[in-house]
Amino acid sequence: MLGVGIAAMHYTGMAAYEVGARIHWDPILVTVSLLLGSTLGSVALAMGLGDGGVRRRAVAALVLVAAICSHHFTAMGAVTIAPDPTILVSEAAIPSRWLAVGVALASLAILLLACAALGVDIRDRRIAVREQARLHSLANAAIEGLVVCRGDAIVSANDSFGRLVGLSADDLPGTELSRFLPAVATLTMLASQTDQAVEAELRQAQGGVIPVELLVRPVTYGNQPHYALAVRDLRARRRAEGRIQFLAHHDALTGLANRANFNHRLDQEMKIAAATGRKLAVLCLDLDRFKEVNDVFGHAAGDALLVTVARAVGEILDDTQMMARLGGDEFAVMTPCTSATAAGRLAEQILEALRSGNTASASPTVATSIGIALYPDDAQDRALLLSYADTALYRAKSEGRGTYRFFEAKMGVEVRERRRLEHDMRHAVARGEMHLVYQPQCDVDSGTVVGFEVLLRWTHPQRGMVSPADFIPIAEESGAILQIGEWVLREACRQAATWANPLSVAVNVSAVQILAPHFVQVVHEVLFQTGLKPERLEIEITETALIRDPGRAQAALRQLKALGLRIAMDDFGTGYSSLSNLRAYPFDKIKIDASFIRDVDANEQAAAIVRSVLGLGRGLGLPILAEGVETEGELRFLADESCHAAQGYLMGRPAAIETFGAHTHPAEGAPATAAA
């Protein structure tokens, strides 16, 4: 068409000539001109409309010029003009002068139109490039990989898809899609299910394979039908699903099996043990005084300790054994065994591993107790087997901690009784079952009451009077001592603040209270709310309470001392490192334990010990109070040895404070002496 157009232009123009001559045409040269124009024009058009850079387009323009020029000059060579005077030029012919002007104007118009067309083309190209860039930026903003394909060939792709396959997005056009999605079935499924996502595997350029989700939509691209493929990376989802699956069966902190997983495995192992006739042992562990670690060092330290325990025990277990965290600081270990001796050896290995870990680590250390129950010797039911192992654990804790015990039938009754007592104790204060009694402390020389020690009593509605020796250890172990101790302190200060006679009041405080992070604030709050002067309150603490965490105990006692109250060492001589404690801690008084006072007037050994303590007190400038004075002979001995104060049944038995009204609210001028 381009060659015919060039020929039509040329020969039509030649036919418009009017000259006084005859014109003859050479048919061969005419044919050659038509062939040259058509052939070179076709080549130029193909090169100009094809894909390529500026150089190719410039070559196409030169070929087009060659087509026009070769046609023109060949066609001009095919014409012969023979002058003939008989031929006259028509009067309608345009004079050459005007013809030149017309040609010039036409040429100028053609040039102007060409420039205008060029400007429109440049503008359209810029708009197209801008729109394409905008669409590409929108595609790159998508998190999913986007690919536009025609058949198996990739026409365009965004950066997200390039990152997925490990190539630049600019290198992807022209690449076969099957290189990255080799499964033909996947592409067939996509073509038939345009509204449903399909999971597949995407092959990366480096050879890796990643799980993806594919969704296809038909689109029109460049006025031709294509399809757009959205590719979503499923690796994060698969990791999340794996994490959820893991957490459904494992503890998030330690990575150990959780209770449900442990129960399932235990059921399976019990069936195997029943079929093979072997035994199965369940070991229940918990960390002694773990609550104190959380209270003193914080929950982060407690969590780190749980992880340490899980790692230390896990290192000594094999594939046939299993450890689980049941909750809090409670762990369980399941192990097939041939006898109870094998289970005991495993318990010893666990205790040794934890002791070694404590020695090597600077973190808080807590002893571990272990209870063991055997299948089928002790129980043939999973729940009962775990309960019996837990019962044995309570026995291990009550018999010294840091050890292990096997379940025995009689343990069940004792543990159930202990748990009932713990349950009732937690509600005793709210139910008004607990009350305070007071025992007077008297000056040895004058017999004057100088203060009272507060003692806690529990009257159970069914059990009657419960001994403090029975419920105080349970309260300390369970942490209930914090609530009970605060109530005792608050009630004692409230009552003492109402006494007309400003006698001192002594309150026993356990190690759990001293090491509690907010104990000093509680004491300050109680003094403020009750109005009791700090110098009238005396805190009594035993030596054994100081060895759990000496640094924290010392800091707490110094803060209490700064409030203005007094600190007394209770049961002196029965603890550890008594002399160093007297130097390290800010004590205001020493209380000699009743075991040294009993028969002191007749027992030379006891008398020597008491004399030594009294001499130590005089040397340190600390007053001494003797507990458990029950006879006149014991009191005379203390008076002869210059003991400051005494307390015991001889001065008065513990009773309600109203019993001692003569001392707390003495009449005008009446002497305040203790009744025997």
NUTOR-524991 format. One record per atom (N, C-alpha, C): residue in one letter; x, y, z. Coordinates in steps of 0.2 Angstrom, whole numbers, plus 5000, padded with zeros to 4 digits. Layout:
BEGIN
AXYZ...
//
This chain:
BEGIN
M500449945000M500050005000M500450065000L501050065004L501450125004L501850134997G501950074994G502350084987G501850114982V501250084982V500650104978V500550184979G500550204985G500450274987G500950314984I501550294985I502150334982I502050344974A501950284971A501850284964A501250324961A500750324965A500150364963A500250434964M500650454969M500850524970M501250544964H501750504962H502250524957H501950524950Y501550474948Y501350474941Y500750514940T500350534946T499850584945T500150644944G500650664948G500950724947G501250734940M501550684937M501850684930M501350694925A500750664927A500150674922A499850744922A500050784927A499750844927A500250894923Y500750874921Y501250914917Y500950934910E500950994908E500751014901E501351054897V501651014892V502251044889V502151034881G502451074878G502451074870G502851014868A502750954869A503150904867A502750834868R503050784866R502750724867R503050684872I502650644876I502950614882I502950534881H503550504881H503550434880H503750394887W503450334889W503650304895W503950234893D504550224897D504850154896D504550104901P504150054899P503750014904P504249974908I504849964906I505249924911I505449964917L505650024915L505850064921L505250084925V504650094922V504050104926V503950044931T504049984929T503949924933T504449924938V505149944936V505649944942V505549994947S505250054945S505150104950S504550084955L504050044952L503550024956L503749974961L504249924959L504449874963L504949904969L505349954967L505849984972L505450024977G504950054975G504550094980G504150044985S503849994982S503449944986S503949904991T504449884988T504949844992T505249884998L505549934996L505949975001L505450005006G504850025003G504350055008G504050005013S503949935011S503749885015S504249875021V504949875019V505449865023V505449925029A505449985026A505450035031A504850035035L504250015033L503650015037L503749965042A503949905040A504049855045A504549875051M505149905049M505649925054M505349985058G504950025055G504750085059G504150065064L503750015062L503249995067L503449945072G503949905071G504149855075G504449885082D504649835087D504949855093D505649875092G505949925095G506649945094G506750015097G507350025096G507550095099G507650145094V507950205096V507950255091V508350245085R508950205086R509350185080R508950145075R508550105077R508150065072R507650115068R507350155072R506850205069R507250245064A507850265066A508250315061A508350275055V508550215055V508750175049V508050165045A507450155049A506850145045A506750205041A506850265044A506750335041A507150335034L507850315035L508250315029L508050275024V507750215026V507550165021V506950195017L506450225021L505950255018L506150315013V506650355015V506850405010V507150375004A507550315005A507750284999A507250254995A506650234998A506150204994A505850264989I505750324992I505450374989I505950394983C506550404985C507050434980C507150384974S507250324976S507350274971S506750264966H506150264969H505550264965H505550334960H505650384963H505650454959H506150454954F506750444955F507250444950F507250394945T507050334947T506950284942T506350304937A505750324940A505250344936A505350404932M505750454934M505950504930M506450484924G506850424925G507250404920G506850364915A506150344917A505750304912A505350354907V505450414908V505050464904V505550494899T505250504892T505650534887T505150594884I505450654884I505050714882I505350734875A504950724870A505150744863A504750814861P505150874860P504750934858P504350924852D503750954852D503350954846D502951024845P503151064840P502951134840P502151134839T501951074836T501251074835T500751064841I501051054846I500651044852I500651104856L500051134858L500051194861L499851184868V500151224873V499951224880V499351254881S498851224885S498251244887S498251314890E497751354889E497751414892E497551404900A497251354902A497051334909A497651314913A498251304909A498851284913A499051334918I499251314923I499551364928I500251384926P500351454926P500951474924P501551454929S502151444927S502651414931S502751454937R502651524937R502851564942R502351554948W501651544946W501151524951W501251454953L501451414949L501551344951L502051334956A502551374955A503151374960A502851394967V502451454967V502151474973V501751424977G501351394972G500851334975G501251274978V501751254974V502151204977V502451224983A502751284984A503051304990A502551304996L501951334994L501451335000L501251265002A501151224997A500951154998A501451115002S502151125000S502651095004S502651125011L502551185012L502551215019L502051185023A501451185020A500851155023A500951085026I501251045021I501450975023I501950975029L502451015029L502951015034L502551035041L502151085040L501751105046L501351055049L500951025044L500550965047L500950905050A501550895047A502050845049A502250865056C502450925057C502650945064C502050945069A501450965067A500950955071A500750885073A500850835068A500750765069A501250745074L501850765073L502450745077L502250765085G502050835085G501950855092G501350815095V500850795092V500250755094V500550685096D500950665092D501250595094D501650595100I502050645100I502550655106I502050655113R501550705112R501150715118R500750645120D500550605115D500150545116D500650495119R501250495117R501750445119R501950465127R502050525128R502150545135R501550535140I500950545137I500350525141I500350455142A500450415137A500450345138A501050315143V501650345142V502150325147V501950345154R501650405155R501450425162R500950385165E500450365160E499950315163E500250245164Q500650225160Q500950165161Q501350165168A501750215169A502150225175A501650225181R501050265181R500650265186R500350195188L500150165182L499850095183L500350045186H501050055184H501550015187H501650025194S501650095196S501750115203S501250085207L500550085205L500050055208L500149985209A500349955204A500449885204A501049865209N501549905210N502049895214N501849905221A501349945222A501149965229A500749905232A500549855228A500249795231A500749755234I500449725240I500949675243I500949615239E500449585236E500449525232E500849535226G501149485223G501449485217G500849485211L500949535206L500449545201L500849525194V500549485190V500849465184V500249475178V500449505173V499949505167V500249465162C499849415159C500149365155C499649365149R500049345143R499649325137R499849255135G499449205136G499649135136G500149115141D500749095140D501249075145D501749125145A501649185141A502149235141A501949295146I502449315150I502349365155I502449435151V501949475151V501949535148V502149595153S501949585159S502149635164S502149605171A502549635176A502549605183A502749665187N502449655193N502649715198N503249685202D503549735206D504149715210D504049665215S503449655218S503349605223S503349535220F503149525214F503249465211F503949455209G504349505207G505049495206G505449475212R505249505218R505549485224R505449415226L504849385224L504649325226L505049275222V505149285215V505549235211V506249255211G506449305214G507149325214G507449355208L507049395204L507249425198L507049495199S507349545194S507049615194S506449605190A505949655191A505349655188A505449675180D505949715179D506149735172D506349675168D506649625171D506849565167D506349515166L505749525169L505249475168L504849475162P504649535159P504249525152P504649485147G504249445144G504449395139G504649325142T504749325149T504849255152T504249215152E504349155152E503849105152E503549095159L502949095160L502649095167L502749025170S502748975165S502848905167S503548895170R504048935169R504648935173R504548935180F504148975182F504048985190F503448945192L502948935188L502348885190L502348825185P502748775186P502848725181P502248675181A501848675186A501248635186A500748655181V500648615176V500148635171V499448625174A499348585178A498748575182A498548635185T498948665188T498848735192T498548785187L498948795182L498648845177L497948825174T497848765173T497248745170T496648755175M496848745182M496348755187M496248825188L496748875187L496648945187L496148965182A496248935176A495848955170A495148945171S494948885175S494248865175S493948895182Q494348915187Q494148945193Q494349015194T494049065191T494349125191T494149165198D493649135201D493349165207D493649135214Q494049085213Q494349045219Q495049045219A495349055225A496049055226A496348985226V496948975223V497248905222V497848905226E498048865230E498748855233E499148815228A499748845228A500248805223A500948825226E501448795222E502148805224E502448845219L502848905221L503148945216L503848935216R504148915210R504848905210R505248965209Q505748975213Q506149035212Q506749025207A507049085205A507549085200A508149045203Q508249045209Q508849015212Q508748945214G508148915212G507948845213G507548835219G507448885224G507048875230G506248865228V505848845232V505148835231V504848865238I504348905236I503948935242I503148925240P502748915246P502048905245P501748975244V501248975239V500949035237V500149025236E499749075236E499049075234E498949115228L498649085223L498549115216L497849125215L497749185212L497049205210L497049245203V496649225198V496749245191V496149285189R496149335185R495649375182R495749395175P495249385171P495449405164P495449485163V495849505159V495949585158V496049595151T495949655149T496149685142T496749725143Y497249705139Y497849745140Y498149755133G498149825131G498449835124G497849815119N497249825121N496649805116N496649735115Q497049695119Q497049615117Q496849585124P496549525124P496449485130P497049455133H497049465139H497649445144H497349415150Y497749395154Y497449375161Y497949395166A497649425172A498149455177A498149395183L498749385185L498849335190L499049365197A498649355202A498949385209A499249325213V499849335215V500249285219V500349315226R500049275231R500149295238R500649245241D501149275245D501649235248D501249205255L501349135255L500949105261L501449085266R502149105266R502649085271R502449105278A502249175278A502049195285A501449165288R500949145283R500349115286R500549045288R500949015284R501148945286R501548945293R501948995294R502349005300R501849015306A501349055305A500849075310A500449015312E500248975306E499848915307E500248865311G500948855310G501348815313G501448835321R501448905322R501548925329R500948915333I500348925329I499648905333I499648835334Q499848795330Q499848715331Q500348695336F500848735337F501348715342F501048735349L500748805349L500548825355L499948785358A499548755353A499048715355A499248655359H499848635358H500148575362H500748585366H500948645367H501548665370H501448725374D501948735379D501948795384D502348845380A502048905380A502348955376A503048985379L503048975386L503649005389L504248955388T504148895390T504648845391T504748805385G504248795380G504248755375G504148685376L503948665383L503748595385L503048585383A502948515383A502248495381A501748525387N501148545385N500648575390N500248515393R499748535397R499448475400R499048435396A498648465391A498348425386A498748375382N499348395380N499748355376N500048295381F500248315387F500548265392F499948215393N499348235394N498848185396N498748135390H498748165384H498648125378H499248075377R499848095378R500448045378R500447995384L500148025390L500147975395L499647925394D499047935391D498547885390D498847835385Q499247855380Q499547815375Q500047765378E500447795383E501047755386E500747705391M500147725394M499847675399M499547615395K499247635389K499047575385K499647525383I500147555381I500747515379I501047485385A501047515391A501247475397A500847425399A500147435398A499747375399A499747315395A499947335388A500047285383A500647245384T501247275386T501847245387T502047225394G501647245399G501747225406G502247255409R502447315407R503047355410R502647405414K503047445418K502847495422K502947565419L502547615422L502647685420L502647725426A503147775426A503147815432A502947895430V502647925434V502447995433V502748035439L503148085438L503548125443L503248195442C502948215448C502748285448C503248325452L503448385449L503948435452L503548495453D503848535458D503648605458D504248635462L504348705461L504848745464L504748765471D505148755476D504948775482D505048845483R504548875486R504548955487R504648995481F504348965475F504349005469F504049065469K503549075473K503149135474K503649195477E504049175481E504549225484E504949255478V505149205474V505649235468V505249285464N504649275463N504249325459N504149385463D504049375469D503849435474D504549475475V505049445475V505749475477V506049505471F506149455466F506549475460F506149495454G505449485454G505049505449G504849445444H504349455440H504149395436H504649375431A505049425428A505449405423A505949355426A506249365432A506649325435A506349255436G505749255438G505349195439G505249155432D505149195427D505049155420D505749125418A506249165419A506949145417A507149075421L506849075428L507049015432L506648955429L506048965427L505648915424L505948885418V506248935413V506548905407V507148865409T507548895414T508148855416T507948785419V507448775423V507248715425V507048665419A506648695415A506448655409A507048635405R507548675404R508148655400R508548605403A508648615410A509148575414A508848505414V508148495415V507848435416V507848395409G507648445404G507548415397G508248385394E508748405397E509448385394E509548315397I509248285402I509448225404I508848175402L508348195399L507848145397L507948125390D507748065388D507848035381D507148035378D507148005372D506548005368D505947965371T506047925375T505547885378T505247915384Q505547975386Q505248015392Q504948075389M504548105393M504248165392M504148215398M504348275397M504248325402M503648375400A503248395404A502748445403A502748495408R502448555406R502348615411R501548615412L501348595418L500648585419L500348655421G500748705423G500448765425G500848795431G500948865430G501348895436G502048865436D502248845442D502948815443D502848735443E502248715441E502148635441E502348605435F502748555436F503048515430F502848445431A502848405426A502748335426A503248295421V503448235423V503948195419V503648125419M503548105413M503248035412M503847995409T503947935412T504547895410T504347815410P504447775405P504347705406P504947675411C504747625415C505347605419C505147525421T505647495423T505547425425T505447415432S505547465436S505447465444S505447535447A505247535453A505247595456A505947625457T506447585458T507147605459T507347645453A507147625447A507347665441A507047735441A506347745443A506047805444A506447845449G506647815455G507047855460G507647875457R508047835453R508647865450R508547925446L508047925442L507847985438L507748045442A507348035447A507248095452A507848115455E508348075457E508948095459E509348135454Q509348115448Q509648145442Q509348215441I508748225442I508348285441I508648335446L508648305453L508848355458L509548375457E509948325455E510648345455E510748395449A510448385443A510448435438A510248505440L509748505444L509448575446L509948605451R510248565455R510748585460R511348615456S511548575451S512148605447S512048665444G511348675441G511248735438G511148795443N510948785449N510948835454N511648855455T512148815456T512848825457T513148875452A512948855446A513348885440A512948955438S512448965440S512049025438S512049075444A511949135441A511949195446A511149215447S510749175444S510049195445S509749165451P509149185454P508849155460P508849085460T508949055465T508948975466T508348955470V508048905468V507448875472V507548805472A507448775478A507448695478A506848665475T506948605473T506448565470T506148505474S505548495474S505248435477S504948395472I504948325472I504748285467I504248225471G503748215468G503248165470G503248115464I503248045466I503247995461I502647945462A502247925457A501747875457A501847825451L501747765452L501847715447L501247685444Y501247665438Y500747635435Y500947565433P500647505435P499947505437P499947495445D500547505448D500547485455D500147525460D500147595458D499747645463D499047655460A499047665453A498347675450A498347655443Q497847645440Q497747625433Q497347675429D497147725432D496847785429D497247845429R497247875423R497747935422R497647985427A497048015428A496848065433A497048045440L496947985442L497147955449L497947955449L498247935444L498947925444L499247995445L499048045442L499348115443L499148145450S498548125452S498348145459S498848115464Y498948055463Y499448015468Y500148045468A500348065462A501048095461A501048165464D500548195464D500448265467D500448255475T500048205477T500048195484T500748175487A501148135483A501848125485A502248185485L502148225480L502448295480L502348335487Y501748335489Y501548375495Y501948345501R502048275501R502448245506R503148265506A503448265500A504148285499A504248355502K503748405500K503848465502K503748475510S503348435513S503248445520S503748405524E504148365521E504748335524E505448355523G505448425521G506048455521G506248485514R505848475509R505948505502R506648475499G506748495493G507348475490G507448395489T506948355490T506948285490T506348255486Y506348185485Y505748155482Y505448105486R504848085485R504448035489R504047995484F503947935486F503547895482F502847895485F502347885481F501647885484F501547825489E501247835494E500947785499E500247795500A499847745501A499147745502A498947795507K499247795513K499147845519K499247915517M499647935512M499748005510M499148035508G498648005505G498048035502G497648065507V497548035513V497148065518V497448125521E498148125522E498548175525E498548235520V498648225514V498648285509V497948315508R497448275508R496748295507R496548345514E496848315519E496648355526E497048425525R497648425523R498048485523R497748535518R497548505512R497148555507R496548585510R496148545513R495548565516R495748625521L496248615525L496448665530L496648725527E497048715521E497248775518E496648815515H496148775512H495648815509H495248845515D495148815520D494748855526D495148915529M495748905529M496248955531M496149025527R496149015521R496049075516R495449115518H494949085520H494349125522H494249135529A494649115533A494549115540A494549195543V494949235540V494949305542V494249335540A494049325534A493449355532A492849325536R492849265538R492349235542R492349255549G492849295551G492949305558G493149255563E493449205560E493649145564E494349155568M494749205565M495349215568M495349275573H495649275579H495649325584H496349335587L496449385590L497149395593L497149385601V497649365603V497749355611V498349395612Y498449415618Y499049455620Y499349425626Q500049425626Q500449395632Q500849455635P500849465641P501149525644P501949515644Q502349565643Q503049565644Q503249615650C503549585655C503649625661C504349635663D504449695666D505149705669D505349665674V505849635674V506049575679V506149605686D506449665687D506549695693D505849715697S505449755693S504849785696S504249745695G504249705690G503649665688G503149705684T503349765682T502849805678T502749785671V502149785669V502049765662V502349825657V502749805653V503049855648V502849845641G502449795640G502149785633G501849715632F501549705626F501249645625F501449615618E501549545618E501649515612E500949485609V500849505603V500249485599V500349405597L499849365598L499849295596L499149285592L499249245587L498649235583L498349165585R497649165585R497249105587R496749095581W496549035580W496049015575W495648965578T494948985578T494448945580T494048915574H494148855572H493848825567H493148805569P492548815565P491948795567P491848725568Q492248685564Q492148605565Q492748585569R493348605568R493948575571R494048605578G493748665579G493948695586G494548735585M494948735590M495548775590M496048735586V496348775581V496848745577V497548775579S498048735580S498648755583S499048805578P499348855580P499748895575P500348855572A500548805576A501148765573A500848725567D500148715566D499848675561D499748725555F499448785556F499248825551F499748875548I500148895553I500648955551I501148925545P501448865545P501848845540P501448835533I500848815534I500448805528I500248875525A500148925529A500048995527A500649025523E501249005526E501849035523E501948995516E501848935516E501948895510E501548915504S500948935506S500448955501S500349025499G500749065503G500749135502G500149175506A499749135509A499149165513A499349205519I500049195521I500249235527I500249305525L500349325519L500349395518L499649435520Q499149405518Q498449425519Q498349425527I498549365530I498349355537I498849405541G499449405539G499949445543G499749515543E499549545537E499349615537E498749625541W498249575541W497649585546W497949585553V498349545555V498649545562V498949605564L499349635559L499749695561L499249755561R498749755557R498249815557R497849805563E497549745565E497149735571E497549755577A498149735578A498549745584A498749815585C498849855579C499049925580C498349965581R497849945578R497149975580R497049975587Q497049915590Q496949905597Q497449945602A498049935600A498549965604A498450045604A498250075599A498150145598A497550165603T497150125605T496650145610T496850135617W497450105619W497650105626W497750165629A497550175635A497750245638A498450235640N498750175642N499450175644N499850155638P500250195636P500650185629P501150125630L500950065631L501350005631L501549985624S502049955623S502349925617S501949865615V501849855608V501549795606V502049765601A502149695602A502649655598A502249615593V502349615587V502049575582V502549535578N502449465578N502849425574N502749425567V503349435563V503349435556V503749375553S503449345548S503749295544S504249315539A504649275537A505149285531A504749305525V504249275524V503849285518V503649365518Q503349385523Q503149455524Q503749505523I504349485527I504949535526I505149545519L505149485515L505449485509L504949505503A504249515505A503749545501A503949615499P503849635492P504149695490P503849755493H503149755495H502849815498H502649805505F503049765509F502949755516F503049825520V503549855518V503749925522V503149975521Q502949975515Q502350025513Q501750005517V501649935518V501049915521V501149935529V501649925532V501749945539V501650025540H501950065535H501950135535H501150155535E500850125530E500150135529E499650115536V499850065539V499450045545V499650085550L500250115551L500350155557L500050225556F499950245549F499650305548F498950305549Q498650245547Q497850245547Q497650235554T498050195558T497850175565T498050235570G498550275568G498750325573G499250305578L499450245578L499950215583L500650245582K500950265587K501650295586K502050245585P502550255580P503050205578P503450175583E503650215588E504050185593E503750135598R503050135597R502650085601R502650015598L502750015592L502749945588L503449915588E503449855589E504049805589E503949755584I504349745579I504349685574I504749635577E504549575578E504949515579E505049475573I505649455572I505849415567I506349355569T506249295566T506749245568T507349245564E507949215567E508549215563E508449175556T508049115556T507949075550T507649115545A507349175546A507049215541A507549255537L508149265540L508649305537L509049275532I509049205532I509549175528I509349165521R508649175520R508349155513R508649215508D508649275510D508949325506D509149385511P509749375513P510049415518P510049495516G510249505510G510249575507G509649605507R509149575505R508449605504R508149615512A508249565516A508049565523A508349625526Q509049635525Q509349685529Q509049755526A508949765520A508649825517A507949835520A507549785520A506849795523A506949815530L507349785534L507349795541L507649875542R508049895538R508349965539R507750015537Q507349995532Q506850045531Q506350045536L506149985539L505749985545L506050025551K506650015552K506950055557K506950135556A506950145550A506950225548A506250245549L505750205549L505050225551L504950245559G505450225563G505450235570G505250175574L505050125571L504850065576L505450025578R505349975582R505949935584R505949865582I506549835581I506649765578I506949725584A506549665585A506849615590A506949555586M507549515588M507749455586M507349405590D506949365587D506549315591D506849245591D506749205596D507049135597D507849135596F508149185599F508849185598F509249125601G509649105597G510049045598G509848975595T509248985591T509048925588T509148925580G509348985578G509448995571G510148985569Y510449025564Y511049015561Y511449085561S512149075563S512549135563S512249185567S512149175573S511749225577S512249285578L512849275580L513349335581L513349375575S513449345569S513549395563S512849425562N512349395564N511649425562N511649485567L511849485573L511749545578L512149605575R512749585572R513149645569R512849665563A512549625559A512349645552A511649685552Y511249665557Y510549685556Y510449735562P509949785561P509849835566P509349815571F509549765576F509049745581F509149795587D508549795590D508449835596D508349795602K508249725601K508149685607K508249615605I508449575610I508549505609I508149465613K507749415611K507349375614K507649305615I507749285621I508049215622I507449165621D507649115617D507149055616D506949025623A506349005623A506048975629A506448905631S506748875626S507048805627S507648815631F507948875632F508548895636F508348915643I507748935644I507548965650I507248905654R506948855651R506648795655R507148765660D507048765666D507448745672D508148775672V508148835670V508848875670V509148875677D508648875682D508948885689D509248825692A509048765688A509348695690A509748665685N509848695679N510248665674N510848705673E511448685675E512048725674E512148735667Q512048695662Q512248705655Q511748765653A511148755654A510648805652A510848875655A511048875662A511248935665A511848965662A512348925660A512948955657A512748985650I512248955646I512048985640I511749055641V511249055646V510849115647V511349175649R511849155654R512349205656R512749235650S512949185645S513249215640S512849265635V512249245634V511849285630V511749355634L511649355640L511549415644L512149455644G512749425644G513349465644G513449495637L513249455632L513249475625L512849535624G512249535627G511749595626G512049655630R512349645636R512649705639R513149735635G513549695632G514149715628G513949755622L513349735619L513149765613L512649825614G512449825621G511949875623G511249865621L511149795620L510449775618L510049745624P509449765625P509049735631P508849665629I508849625634I508649555633I508049535636L507549495633L506949475635L506949395635A506749365641A506749295641A506049265640E505949225636E505349195634E505249125638G504649115640G504449045643G504549045650V504549095654V504649095661V504049065664E504149015668E503548985671E503548975679T504148985681T504248965689T504649025692E504549035699E504849085702E505549075702G505849015702G506549005702G506849035696E506549025690E506749045684E506749125684L506249155687L506249225687L506749255691R506949225697R507449245702R508149235698F508249185695F508849175691F508949235686L508449255683L508549305678L508649375681A508349385687A508449445691A509149455693D509349395696D510049395698D510549405693E510449385687E510849395681E510749465677S510249505680S510149575677S509849565670C509349515669C508949515663C508449575663H508349605658H507949665657H507149645658A506949595654A506249585654A506049505653A505449485655A505349415654A504549415652Q504449355649Q503749335646Q503649265647G503049245650G502949175651G502249165655Y502049105656Y501449095660Y501549115667L502149125670L502149155676L501849225677M502049265671M501749335671M501049335669G500849295664G500149295662G500149255656R499549215655R499449175650R499149215644P499249195638P498949235632P498249235633A497949295632A497249305633A496949365629A496349375629A496049435625A496349495629I496349555625I496649615628I496249645633E495549625633E495149655639E495349625645T495649565645T495849535652T496449575655F496749615651F497349655654F497149725654G496449745655G496249815655G496549855661A496749825666A497149865672A497749885670H498049855665H498749875662H498649925656T498149915652T498049955646T497750025648H497250015653H496950075655H496950085663P497550095665P497550095673P497150155676A496950145682A496550195685A497050245688E496850305689E497250365691E497650335698G498350335697G498750325703G498850245704A498450205700A498550135702A499150105699P499550065702P500150035700P499949985694A500349985689A500249935683A500749875683T500549825687T501049765688T500649705685A501049655683A500749595680A500449555685A499849525683A499649465688A499949405686A500049365691A500349295690A499849255687
//
